Amino acid sequence: MATADQIAARESVNVHEAKTHLSRLLERVERGEELTIARAGTPVAKLIPVGSVNARLRVRGRFKGRIWTPDDGNASLSWHVVPGFPAE
């Protein structure tokens, strides 16, 4: 098993180490680091600071007023472009 100092030097930790050293990992994340948690060497989750760029990308309503749909909806689409899709 890795020591806390060895874990501190990595960007990826396994699930057991994450559970054992969660407080230390959260301190690193609070300083702006991004950490990956892996199970059997396969990345499964990422710890990122709440105010990071990645977190801001997922804000609901972020593009409100920037994206619009034409009033005629899909009427201007050419249905022959999508084979097998029934035209109305």
HELIX and SHEET records of a PDB file:
HELIX    1   1 ALA A    4  ALA A    8  1                                   5    
HELIX    2   2 VAL A   15  THR A   20  1                                   6    
HELIX    3   3 LEU A   22  GLU A   30  1                                   9    
HELIX    4   4 VAL A   53  ARG A   56  1                                   4    
HELIX    5   5 TRP A   79  VAL A   81  5                                   3    
SHEET    1   A 3 SER A  12  ASN A  14  0                                        
SHEET    2   A 3 LEU A  35  ARG A  39  1                                        
SHEET    3   A 3 THR A  42  LEU A  47 -1                                        
END                                                                             
